[in-house]
Amino acid sequence: MKTRFVLLIALHLAVSTYAQTTRLEDLCQVFHLPDGKDTTTFIVFGTKDDLKVKKPLFLFRQGSQPTPFIHLDGGKYYLAAPFHFRDYQREYHFVIIQKPGVRLVADTTFLNDYYQALRQPNPSEKFVSPTYLQNNYREKYTAQCNQVINYLVEQPWIDRQKVVFCGGSEGLTVGADLVANHNRFVTHTILFSGRNGRRYEYEIWNTRQQVARGELTPEQGQQQIEKLYQIWEDICRNPTAVDKRFGDTYRAWHSFSIHNLDNLLKIRTPLYIAYGTADEEMAPSLDALPLEFIANGNKNLTLKAYYNHDHQFFELKKDATGHVVDKIYRGDEVARDWMEWLRK
């Protein structure tokens, strides 16, 4: 059975690049908060002068990849994000938290077209570091987001009347946990491209897809699924292990494989969830999400489906036989809908 790193389970969103500058401080302001023996690092998009203007907070939580979100290309810095923050800079202070053990800045020489690590020039350039593996779990990321929000709402340049959390894929799991159980300051939640059930369910779904495509026989597929059950049993026996891995660490698998629906239903403030209908593994559970909210009497959900868009909000163009012949990135259009919802 092929093991796979979690990058393939919750794909990172496509990125838009903009605001190139030769000085990092002209792009964003870097903050470091003590966290026991560790440090929580985050950026606020904009210059020092931007911090003199009081605005609401918009915290964006990236997906699962341990890829730096500030890139250096030809001596110029730019932010890699799923939509153009600058278009809404007058409305919000945009914040992104660095994952522990992941470089803040990466030279694009070592990244491929999807901004994943391409090659490592020396050990210090590794994006998947021991520190990252030790800290790559839901509870850590939720605590980071909680810490940063609690710090920022005390700053004079943050309008705490509106605090937005936005996260997709892995960020949906983090955000649902944060807003449902930890942070009282979040007033609006935007989640996208996630699932209601356990992350580990992907492995079973993917095996069934391999059978459907003829890559495995039904017998081989069932044997593989039985093996997955055994691995999950081992994960549950060792839920905090980072030395045991099935692609990702056991700790990551266990912490992210919670039932997101339980937390989503606990959120009482306005909740916006977006997804692409061509996101085959995520879409079915999100299609059914209104049934759960209606059954529980919850009326705070706005659900937005984008027809024939994939996990990363690429619109798929197909020929007469149904084969994908082109992909058009629609992340900025999707974000525009979020912003219109926030203005209501």
Summary of the structure (lengths in Angstrom):
residues: 344
radius of gyration: 20.0
end to end distance: 49.2
largest distance: 64.0
contacts: 1083
relative contact order: 0.13
helix: 36%
strand: 26%
